[in-house]
């Protein structure tokens, strides 16, 4: 343990006098308007404002604030559907996410929507049994933070553009540690240390508040260390408002105020639940469908209690004030017909953006013998087989191969359609479903085998869908569902070149595929342009550059599997499983390319710095192949000998770079108090004197990293 500790300085955010006075004037005007309006409101008026779709108050001229989900596009018919969040994370490109949410915000405003329940800032804890893995950006807090800040800033705008006519209100959820439960169950209770909470789960929300100025927060369904999040004043007041300075409003997750009574059995009735929620600072009650049996913030539940205990009205006033302030910020008081949701229209420009994001999301997991990309001039026929190769739905129906919280796009391009368009009749496509996704029937195997036998190469599209993954779709195993794995085995036995395309929402235990199939693509859910993006990758018109943001387990018994590990036992067990490999099947940060990259040794501009100083580490990355390609350069840091236990390393920087054949670029990362700190034994942020290992490379695997050492004194 070190004797000398340098505590991080606290920096005040300095704002120019002119900007400060303008902001002060603006907020003063809004405060005055809210105060005046509140003085005219009856208790019934106030309670009516505490729900997610409070109707317009015609008497007082209070507008409605329309809402939707926008995890990867608006959750409405006609919307542009982008890749699912787990795929967006695989881009490692925050600016692309910002561009997407700018487009989503404009689409929302055109439809008269101003409040979205996104982004999901949950850090995945290494348990892929949990169905909502697909809604997160990954297993690392720094990566989730960068993606989350970009998402929020694109959606809400920044500076003078914040909440203007081209931007809307974002909601960061689920606050906090929602995926961290012992059985991989949605809404399962969370019991973790304060250290893990601050090191892993709180950082994305802190960044959302302090950097992106998010306007709304949604707590998680679960109880956290015995206290449900929706009544947890330590989370909602002490940390969120007092420590971080959050000045927006808090909206409940669906039905969760009433669940203090109905699920957690802490409140004896809904009235007690409503009072607990208000006192903790939950401003708005989200009850989709307005089922009176689940509503808490309504006169029928609260009326008598508030009238007999008028001191409780102060909590209602605080919440209503926060909601009205946001309606003013969004300009809703100057807008007509706020109760009308207009038709959502997806533009050609947004659809092209969806395609670009889809291509950036694709991760190449294996490419033995350079089977990919396929050469159109060297093959005459392709067998396309598998339950995820194609999907048709009735008009107005929801697609299952775009992930949870997907809207209904004007069209969806399946892999079959994408390949058919790409080959344009030059190559014969022999399509056979092979099997249903979640069925034990092998009736389709014969047709699939026949298609494979008469083809030069086979593409197998397997994985999952919203029927097997998503909110409330948790599993106790991670194998391919149904008879998909048997289908893969039967096709592999034919001796044909085989490419597996995974279309799924969670990491799967694909050991047979990883060991036997020469080429494997992880596409996750790529949105409405899925087939177009995959066809471009398969035929080499786009070189995949995505990287995994979640580790793949070898078996469900290995869970949790994540690169965020602490040192293992060093005795006879050596921290290993007795009869199996402990390492992930595929590691965090991993992904291949059709070209190759070479890293130089990392260089420091200073080998020693003080705790309040900064150094710069740089590395040269060269494209040593013959194709243009993207590489995600990743930087990990470890404080070697510290006063408390730490993870072996943590991601603290990344950059996606594009390189032409033979081209070299230099990537730089700053090392400073913001990424060198640890939480000490008193849970204070400190930079301790000593040695730091800085690792830079292509993934979190040790063999993919090059190291240098920095000394802090």
Secondary structure, DSSP 8 states (H G I E B T S, - for coil): --S-EEE---------HHHHHHHHHHHHHHHHHHHHHHHH--HHHHHHTTBTT---BTTTTB----EE--SSS-SSBT------HHHHHTT--HHHHHHHHHHHHHHHHHTT--EE---B-----S-TTSGGGGGSS-S-HHHHHHHHHHHHHHHH--GGGTTSTT--B-EEEEETTTT--TT--TT--B---HHHIIIIISHHHHHHHHTT--SEEEE-SSEETTEEGGG-HIIIIIIIIIIT---SEEE--TTTTTHHHHTS--SSSHHHHHHHHHHHT--BB--TT--TTT--SSHHHHHHHHHH-GGGHHHHHHHHHHHHHHHHHTTGGG-S-TT--------HHHHHHHHHHHHHH-EEEEEGGG--S--GGG-SEEEEESTTS-----TT---SSS-TT--B-S----HHHHHHHHHTTSSEEEEE--S-TT----TTHHHHHHHHHTSSEEEEEEE--TTTSSTT---S--S-STTHHHHHHHHHTTT-EEEEEEE-SS----HHHHHH-SEEEE----GGGHHHHHHHHHTTSS------SS-B-SSGGG-S--S--B----STTTT--SSS--S-SB-TT--B-SS-EEE---EES-SEE-TT--EEEEEEEEE-SSS-EEEEEEEEEEESS-SS--BS-EEEEEEEEEE-TT-EEEEEEEESHHHH-EE-TTS-EEEESEEEEEEEESSSSGGGEEEEEEEE-
